[in-house]
Amino acid sequence: MTDTAERWKVSITYLHDNGPRETVIYIDEIAELDAIIEHGPDWNALVDCRITLNGRSSPEGWTVEQLAAGY
């Protein structure tokens, strides 16, 4: 986890004249990503967009079933 409190880490890679360039941003809601992609560089140059959880509020390694059961 980073020093930022946002829930999601987003790594966006665009192709530039000198090769791919990655930008990392942090957002709290996935819905924010729409505006970032739509207002960023032309999406036709988008190479990759990876969204990962930035930290956890429950112990790492817990399964969907464990969390649903409230363990």
Stockholm file with secondary structure:
# STOCKHOLM 1.0

chainA/1-71         MTDTAERWKVSITYLHDNGPRETVIYIDEIAELDAIIEHGPDWNALVDCRITLNGRSSPEGWTVEQLAAGY
#=GR chainA/1-71 SS CCSSCCSEEEEEEEEETTEEEEEEEEESSTTHHHHHHHHSSCGGGEEEEEEEECSCSSCTTCCHHHHHHTC
#=GC SS_cons        CCSSCCSEEEEEEEEETTEEEEEEEEESSTTHHHHHHHHSSCGGGEEEEEEEECSCSSCTTCCHHHHHHTC
//
